[in-house]
């Protein structure tokens, strides 16, 4: 066998390497726990936000009914004004969308 000069050159190195490995393992475990806690908090926050959004959507759909009824009655009572408003909105949109 060829002597590389590395065998037995530093007897205390093994303990130091094990200590460093233990420290790295502890830090990695700490980072993993921290990441898991963060993911759990984000999941909880996302679930709460989705729930609130669902409630707001339901409120919006409930409020939409009376607003549509009011708009329909206005259109029946004022057909000329409704047509003029529609033409005005169409002209404004065409100007905005065909700008060069």
N, C-alpha and C positions, 0 to 999 in steps of 0.2 A: 504494500500500500504506500502511496505517496503522501508525504507529510505536507499539508497545506499551511501549517502554522496557525490555523484557527482553532484547532482542537485543544481545549483546556487552557486557552489563553486568558480568559477572564471568568473565574469561577463565580463571582458575585453577579454576573450579568443575567443569569437565569432568573434570579429573584426579582431583579429590577424589571425585567421584561414581563414577568408575571404580574407585578404590581401595576405596570403600565396597562397591560391587557385588562386587568380588573377595573382600573379607572375608566378605560374606554368603554368597557361593558356597562359600568354604572352610568356613565354619561349617556350612552345610547339608550339604556332603559329609561332614564329620566326624559330624554327627548321623545321617546315613543309614548310615554305616559302623557306628556304635555301635548303632543299632536293628537292623541286620542281624546283628551279632554276638549281640545279646541274643536275637533270634528263633532263631538257630541253637542257642544254649545251651538255650533253653526246649524246642526240638524234641528235642534230645538227651536232656534230662532226662525229658521225657514218654515217649520211646521206652523208656528204661531202666525207668521206673516201670511202664509197660504190660507189659514183659517180666517184671518181678518179680511183678506181679499175676497174670499168666498162670501162673507157676510156683507161686505160693501157691494158686491155684484148683485146679491139678492135684493138689497135695498134699492139699488139703481133700477132693477127690473120692475120692482113694485112702484117706484115713482114714475116710471116711464108711461104707464097706463093712463093716468090722469092727464099728463102732458100731451100725449097723442090725442086724447079725446078733445082737449081744449084746442089743439091745432086744427083738428078736423072741423070743429064747429066754427072756428074763425074762417077757414077756407070756404065753408058753405055760406057764411054770412057776407063775406067780402071776396067774391070770386075775381073781380077786376084787380083789386089790390094784390091778391095772391099771384096772379099772372104777372103783374108788373114787378113784383119782388123776385119771382123766378127768373124773369128776363134780365133783371139787374144783376142778380147773382151769376147768371150764365155769362154775361158780358165781362164782369170782373174776373171770373175764373179763366175765360178765354184769353184775356189780356195778360194775366199772370202766367199762364202756361205756355203762351206762344211768344214770350219775350225773347229777343235776340241780343 
